[in-house]
Amino acid sequence: MKTEEFIVQLHEELELEVPLNEDTNLKDLEEWDSMAAMIVIGFVSNNFNVILNANDIQNITTISSLIDRVGRDKFN
């Protein structure tokens, strides 16, 4: 999956009204809550077989840091 594709799909999964980019701070989004965190965990698990835990969610701030946690090598 390409990074741009990941961002578009994540945007759709979270049903956001504002655009996302790698610099977007997830925790600054009005829609960010525990349900959004669960959606991100499921989305990453389904697409990359990477399991995010509570510490990961706490430490992830931007889309870029989420991509780093998943592993940039998994993106083409």
The first five atom37 places (N, CA, C, CB, O) and aatype in JSON, in Angstrom:
{
  "aatype": [12, 11, 16, 6, 6, 13, 9, 19, 5, 10, 8, 6, 6, 10, 6, 10, 6, 19, 14, 10, 2, 6, 3, 16, 2, 10, 11, 3, 10, 6, 6, 17, 3, 15, 12, 0, 0, 12, 9, 19, 9, 7, 13, 19, 15, 2, 2, 13, 2, 19, 9, 10, 2, 0, 2, 3, 9, 5, 2, 9, 16, 16, 9, 15, 15, 10, 9, 3, 1, 19, 7, 1, 3, 11, 13, 2],
  "atom_mask": [
    [1, 1, 1, 1, 1],
    [1, 1, 1, 1, 1],
    [1, 1, 1, 1, 1],
    [1, 1, 1, 1, 1],
    [1, 1, 1, 1, 1],
    [1, 1, 1, 1, 1],
    [1, 1, 1, 1, 1],
    [1, 1, 1, 1, 1],
    [1, 1, 1, 1, 1],
    [1, 1, 1, 1, 1],
    [1, 1, 1, 1, 1],
    [1, 1, 1, 1, 1],
    [1, 1, 1, 1, 1],
    [1, 1, 1, 1, 1],
    [1, 1, 1, 1, 1],
    [1, 1, 1, 1, 1],
    [1, 1, 1, 1, 1],
    [1, 1, 1, 1, 1],
    [1, 1, 1, 1, 1],
    [1, 1, 1, 1, 1],
    [1, 1, 1, 1, 1],
    [1, 1, 1, 1, 1],
    [1, 1, 1, 1, 1],
    [1, 1, 1, 1, 1],
    [1, 1, 1, 1, 1],
    [1, 1, 1, 1, 1],
    [1, 1, 1, 1, 1],
    [1, 1, 1, 1, 1],
    [1, 1, 1, 1, 1],
    [1, 1, 1, 1, 1],
    [1, 1, 1, 1, 1],
    [1, 1, 1, 1, 1],
    [1, 1, 1, 1, 1],
    [1, 1, 1, 1, 1],
    [1, 1, 1, 1, 1],
    [1, 1, 1, 1, 1],
    [1, 1, 1, 1, 1],
    [1, 1, 1, 1, 1],
    [1, 1, 1, 1, 1],
    [1, 1, 1, 1, 1],
    [1, 1, 1, 1, 1],
    [1, 1, 1, 0, 1],
    [1, 1, 1, 1, 1],
    [1, 1, 1, 1, 1],
    [1, 1, 1, 1, 1],
    [1, 1, 1, 1, 1],
    [1, 1, 1, 1, 1],
    [1, 1, 1, 1, 1],
    [1, 1, 1, 1, 1],
    [1, 1, 1, 1, 1],
    [1, 1, 1, 1, 1],
    [1, 1, 1, 1, 1],
    [1, 1, 1, 1, 1],
    [1, 1, 1, 1, 1],
    [1, 1, 1, 1, 1],
    [1, 1, 1, 1, 1],
    [1, 1, 1, 1, 1],
    [1, 1, 1, 1, 1],
    [1, 1, 1, 1, 1],
    [1, 1, 1, 1, 1],
    [1, 1, 1, 1, 1],
    [1, 1, 1, 1, 1],
    [1, 1, 1, 1, 1],
    [1, 1, 1, 1, 1],
    [1, 1, 1, 1, 1],
    [1, 1, 1, 1, 1],
    [1, 1, 1, 1, 1],
    [1, 1, 1, 1, 1],
    [1, 1, 1, 1, 1],
    [1, 1, 1, 1, 1],
    [1, 1, 1, 0, 1],
    [1, 1, 1, 1, 1],
    [1, 1, 1, 1, 1],
    [1, 1, 1, 1, 1],
    [1, 1, 1, 1, 1],
    [1, 1, 1, 1, 1]
  ],
  "atom_positions": [
    [[0.86, -1.18, 0.0], [0.0, 0.0, 0.0], [0.9, 1.23, 0.0], [-0.97, 0.0, 1.23], [1.9, 1.29, 0.71]],
    [[0.52, 2.2, -0.79], [1.26, 3.47, -0.82], [0.81, 4.34, 0.35], [1.04, 4.21, -2.17], [-0.31, 4.21, 0.84]],
    [[1.69, 5.21, 0.79], [1.39, 6.1, 1.92], [0.14, 6.92, 1.65], [2.58, 7.03, 2.2], [-0.71, 7.07, 2.53]],
    [[0.03, 7.46, 0.43], [-1.13, 8.29, 0.09], [-2.42, 7.48, 0.2], [-0.98, 8.87, -1.32], [-3.44, 7.97, 0.68]],
    [[-2.36, 6.23, -0.27], [-3.51, 5.33, -0.21], [-3.9, 5.05, 1.25], [-3.2, 4.01, -0.95], [-5.08, 5.04, 1.6]],
    [[-2.9, 4.83, 2.08], [-3.11, 4.6, 3.51], [-3.84, 5.78, 4.14], [-1.77, 4.36, 4.23], [-4.8, 5.6, 4.89]],
    [[-3.4, 6.99, 3.83], [-3.99, 8.19, 4.39], [-5.44, 8.34, 3.93], [-3.18, 9.43, 4.0], [-6.31, 8.68, 4.72]],
    [[-5.7, 8.09, 2.65], [-7.06, 8.19, 2.12], [-7.97, 7.16, 2.8], [-7.08, 7.99, 0.58], [-9.08, 7.5, 3.22]],
    [[-7.51, 5.93, 2.9], [-8.32, 4.88, 3.51], [-8.55, 5.15, 5.0], [-7.66, 3.52, 3.32], [-9.64, 4.91, 5.51]],
    [[-7.52, 5.63, 5.68], [-7.66, 5.97, 7.1], [-8.68, 7.1, 7.27], [-6.29, 6.37, 7.71], [-9.51, 7.07, 8.19]],
    [[-8.62, 8.07, 6.4], [-9.57, 9.19, 6.41], [-11.0, 8.66, 6.29], [-9.27, 10.18, 5.26], [-11.9, 9.1, 7.01]],
    [[-11.2, 7.71, 5.37], [-12.53, 7.12, 5.17], [-12.96, 6.31, 6.39], [-12.54, 6.23, 3.93], [-14.11, 6.39, 6.82]],
    [[-12.04, 5.52, 6.95], [-12.36, 4.7, 8.12], [-12.8, 5.56, 9.3], [-11.14, 3.85, 8.51], [-13.72, 5.2, 10.03]],
    [[-12.13, 6.68, 9.48], [-12.42, 7.55, 10.62], [-13.58, 8.51, 10.32], [-11.18, 8.34, 10.99], [-14.03, 9.25, 11.2]],
    [[-14.05, 8.49, 9.07], [-15.16, 9.35, 8.66], [-14.91, 10.81, 9.02], [-16.46, 8.88, 9.3], [-15.75, 11.47, 9.63]],
    [[-13.75, 11.3, 8.61], [-13.35, 12.66, 8.94], [-13.84, 13.65, 7.9], [-11.84, 12.75, 9.06], [-14.04, 13.31, 6.73]],
    [[-14.02, 14.87, 8.34], [-14.42, 15.95, 7.44], [-13.21, 16.78, 7.04], [-15.48, 16.84, 8.09], [-13.22, 17.45, 6.0]],
    [[-12.16, 16.74, 7.85], [-10.96, 17.52, 7.55], [-9.95, 16.61, 6.83], [-10.33, 18.11, 8.85], [-9.9, 15.41, 7.08]],
    [[-9.14, 17.2, 5.94], [-8.15, 16.39, 5.23], [-7.04, 15.93, 6.17], [-7.55, 17.18, 4.06], [-6.76, 16.56, 7.19]],
    [[-6.42, 14.81, 5.81], [-5.29, 14.27, 6.57], [-4.04, 14.36, 5.72], [-5.55, 12.8, 6.99], [-4.09, 14.3, 4.5]],
    [[-2.9, 14.52, 6.39], [-1.6, 14.38, 5.76], [-0.65, 13.83, 6.81], [-1.08, 15.76, 5.17], [-1.06, 13.63, 7.96]],
    [[0.57, 13.59, 6.46], [1.51, 12.96, 7.39], [1.75, 13.79, 8.64], [2.83, 12.69, 6.7], [2.12, 13.25, 9.69]],
    [[1.55, 15.09, 8.55], [1.8, 15.97, 9.7], [0.58, 16.13, 10.6], [2.23, 17.32, 9.22], [0.68, 16.75, 11.66]],
    [[-0.56, 15.58, 10.21], [-1.78, 15.71, 11.01], [-1.6, 15.03, 12.36], [-2.98, 15.11, 10.27], [-1.21, 13.87, 12.44]],
    [[-1.88, 15.78, 13.43], [-1.85, 15.22, 14.77], [-3.22, 14.6, 15.04], [-1.48, 16.32, 15.84], [-4.22, 15.3, 15.15]],
    [[-3.24, 13.28, 15.15], [-4.51, 12.57, 15.35], [-5.25, 13.05, 16.59], [-4.27, 11.07, 15.45], [-6.47, 13.17, 16.58]],
    [[-4.5, 13.33, 17.63], [-5.14, 13.7, 18.9], [-5.72, 15.11, 18.88], [-4.13, 13.6, 20.03], [-6.48, 15.48, 19.77]],
    [[-5.38, 15.89, 17.86], [-5.96, 17.22, 17.7], [-7.27, 17.18, 16.93], [-4.98, 18.13, 17.0], [-7.99, 18.18, 16.87]],
    [[-7.59, 16.03, 16.34], [-8.83, 15.92, 15.57], [-10.03, 15.93, 16.51], [-8.83, 14.63, 14.72], [-10.01, 15.29, 17.57]],
    [[-11.05, 16.65, 16.13], [-12.27, 16.71, 16.93], [-12.87, 15.32, 17.12], [-13.29, 17.66, 16.27], [-13.47, 15.02, 18.15]],
    [[-12.71, 14.48, 16.1], [-13.3, 13.14, 16.13], [-12.47, 12.12, 16.91], [-13.48, 12.65, 14.73], [-12.9, 10.98, 17.08]],
    [[-11.28, 12.51, 17.4], [-10.41, 11.56, 18.07], [-10.97, 11.21, 19.45], [-8.97, 12.13, 18.21], [-11.16, 12.07, 20.3]],
    [[-11.23, 9.94, 19.63], [-11.7, 9.43, 20.91], [-11.33, 7.95, 20.98], [-13.26, 9.63, 21.09], [-10.61, 7.45, 20.11]],
    [[-11.81, 7.25, 21.99], [-11.43, 5.84, 22.14], [-11.94, 5.0, 20.98], [-11.98, 5.29, 23.46], [-11.29, 4.03, 20.59]],
    [[-13.09, 5.35, 20.42], [-13.6, 4.61, 19.27], [-12.7, 4.81, 18.06], [-15.04, 5.05, 18.94], [-12.42, 3.85, 17.33]],
    [[-12.24, 6.02, 17.84], [-11.32, 6.3, 16.73], [-10.03, 5.52, 16.91], [-11.03, 7.81, 16.62], [-9.48, 4.99, 15.95]],
    [[-9.55, 5.44, 18.14], [-8.33, 4.67, 18.42], [-8.54, 3.19, 18.08], [-7.92, 4.83, 19.91], [-7.66, 2.55, 17.51]],
    [[-9.71, 2.66, 18.43], [-10.02, 1.26, 18.11], [-10.11, 1.05, 16.6], [-11.35, 0.83, 18.78], [-9.68, 0.01, 16.09]],
    [[-10.64, 2.02, 15.89], [-10.71, 1.94, 14.43], [-9.31, 1.89, 13.85], [-11.5, 3.13, 13.85], [-9.04, 1.09, 12.95]],
    [[-8.41, 2.73, 14.35], [-7.02, 2.75, 13.88], [-6.36, 1.4, 14.17], [-6.22, 3.89, 14.55], [-5.67, 0.86, 13.3]],
    [[-6.56, 0.86, 15.36], [-5.98, -0.44, 15.73], [-6.47, -1.52, 14.76], [-6.36, -0.81, 17.18], [-5.67, -2.31, 14.26]],
    [[-7.77, -1.56, 14.49], [-8.33, -2.55, 13.57], [-7.85, -2.36, 12.15], [0.0, 0.0, 0.0], [-7.53, -3.33, 11.46]],
    [[-7.8, -1.11, 11.7], [-7.36, -0.8, 10.35], [-5.92, -1.25, 10.12], [-7.5, 0.7, 10.08], [-5.61, -1.85, 9.1]],
    [[-5.06, -0.94, 11.07], [-3.65, -1.32, 10.95], [-3.51, -2.84, 11.01], [-2.8, -0.66, 12.07], [-2.74, -3.42, 10.24]],
    [[-4.23, -3.48, 11.91], [-4.17, -4.93, 12.04], [-4.64, -5.62, 10.76], [-5.03, -5.39, 13.22], [-3.98, -6.55, 10.29]],
    [[-5.74, -5.18, 10.2], [-6.29, -5.8, 8.99], [-5.42, -5.6, 7.77], [-7.66, -5.24, 8.71], [-5.33, -6.49, 6.92]],
    [[-4.77, -4.45, 7.67], [-4.0, -4.13, 6.47], [-2.53, -4.48, 6.55], [-4.13, -2.7, 6.17], [-1.88, -4.69, 5.52]],
    [[-1.98, -4.56, 7.77], [-0.53, -4.76, 7.91], [-0.14, -5.89, 8.86], [0.1, -3.5, 8.37], [1.04, -6.17, 9.03]],
    [[-1.13, -6.54, 9.48], [-0.85, -7.58, 10.47], [0.07, -7.08, 11.58], [-0.21, -8.79, 9.8], [0.92, -7.81, 12.09]],
    [[-0.11, -5.81, 11.95], [0.62, -5.2, 13.05], [-0.39, -4.9, 14.15], [1.39, -3.89, 12.6], [-1.41, -4.26, 13.9]],
    [[-0.09, -5.38, 15.34], [-0.99, -5.16, 16.47], [-0.51, -3.96, 17.28], [-1.08, -6.44, 17.38], [0.59, -3.96, 17.83]],
    [[-1.34, -2.93, 17.33], [-1.04, -1.76, 18.15], [-1.64, -1.97, 19.53], [-1.58, -0.45, 17.49], [-2.75, -2.48, 19.67]],
    [[-0.9, -1.57, 20.56], [-1.43, -1.67, 21.92], [-1.69, -0.26, 22.48], [-0.45, -2.46, 22.84], [-1.48, 0.74, 21.8]],
    [[-2.14, -0.23, 23.71], [-2.47, 1.06, 24.34], [-1.27, 2.0, 24.39], [-3.0, 0.84, 25.76], [-1.42, 3.2, 24.18]],
    [[-0.08, 1.46, 24.65], [1.11, 2.3, 24.68], [1.41, 2.89, 23.3], [2.32, 1.5, 25.17], [1.8, 4.05, 23.19]],
    [[1.21, 2.08, 22.26], [1.4, 2.6, 20.9], [0.47, 3.76, 20.63], [1.18, 1.49, 19.86], [0.89, 4.81, 20.14]],
    [[-0.81, 3.58, 20.96], [-1.8, 4.64, 20.72], [-1.44, 5.88, 21.51], [-3.22, 4.16, 21.09], [-1.59, 7.0, 21.02]],
    [[-0.96, 5.7, 22.71], [-0.58, 6.84, 23.54], [0.62, 7.58, 22.95], [-0.26, 6.38, 24.97], [0.7, 8.8, 23.02]],
    [[1.55, 6.83, 22.35], [2.78, 7.43, 21.83], [2.65, 7.96, 20.41], [3.89, 6.42, 21.87], [3.42, 8.82, 19.99]],
    [[1.68, 7.47, 19.67], [1.47, 7.93, 18.3], [0.78, 9.29, 18.36], [0.63, 6.91, 17.47], [-0.24, 9.47, 19.03]],
    [[1.35, 10.24, 17.65], [0.73, 11.56, 17.59], [0.29, 11.86, 16.17], [1.71, 12.64, 18.1], [-0.89, 12.1, 15.92]],
    [[1.22, 11.85, 15.24], [0.91, 12.22, 13.86], [0.71, 10.98, 12.99], [2.04, 13.09, 13.27], [1.03, 9.86, 13.39]],
    [[0.18, 11.2, 11.81], [0.07, 10.12, 10.83], [1.46, 9.57, 10.53], [-0.62, 10.63, 9.51], [1.64, 8.36, 10.38]],
    [[2.44, 10.45, 10.46], [3.82, 10.02, 10.21], [4.32, 9.07, 11.3], [4.74, 11.23, 10.1], [4.98, 8.08, 11.01]],
    [[4.01, 9.38, 12.56], [4.45, 8.49, 13.65], [3.69, 7.17, 13.61], [4.25, 9.17, 15.02], [4.23, 6.14, 14.02]],
    [[2.45, 7.18, 13.14], [1.7, 5.94, 12.95], [2.35, 5.09, 11.87], [0.22, 6.23, 12.6], [2.52, 3.89, 12.03]],
    [[2.72, 5.73, 10.77], [3.4, 5.02, 9.67], [4.74, 4.46, 10.15], [3.63, 5.97, 8.46], [5.1, 3.33, 9.82]],
    [[5.47, 5.23, 10.93], [6.74, 4.74, 11.49], [6.51, 3.51, 12.36], [7.43, 5.85, 12.32], [7.28, 2.56, 12.29]],
    [[5.45, 3.53, 13.18], [5.16, 2.4, 14.06], [4.78, 1.15, 13.26], [4.03, 2.76, 15.03], [5.19, 0.03, 13.6]],
    [[4.0, 1.35, 12.2], [3.63, 0.22, 11.33], [4.88, -0.31, 10.64], [2.56, 0.64, 10.28], [5.04, -1.52, 10.48]],
    [[5.75, 0.59, 10.23], [6.99, 0.23, 9.54], [6.98, 0.78, 8.14], [0.0, 0.0, 0.0], [6.22, 0.31, 7.29]],
    [[7.8, 1.76, 7.89], [7.83, 2.41, 6.57], [8.14, 1.4, 5.46], [8.86, 3.53, 6.55], [7.76, 1.61, 4.31]],
    [[8.82, 0.32, 5.82], [9.17, -0.69, 4.82], [7.93, -1.42, 4.3], [10.16, -1.7, 5.42], [8.0, -2.09, 3.27]],
    [[6.79, -1.3, 4.98], [5.56, -1.95, 4.55], [4.8, -1.12, 3.52], [4.66, -2.23, 5.75], [3.79, -1.56, 2.97]],
    [[5.28, 0.08, 3.26], [4.67, 0.97, 2.29], [5.53, 1.02, 1.04], [4.47, 2.39, 2.88], [6.76, 1.03, 1.11]],
    [[4.87, 1.06, -0.12], [5.66, 1.14, -1.36], [5.4, 2.42, -2.07], [5.35, -0.03, -2.29], [5.98, 2.67, -3.13]]
  ]
}
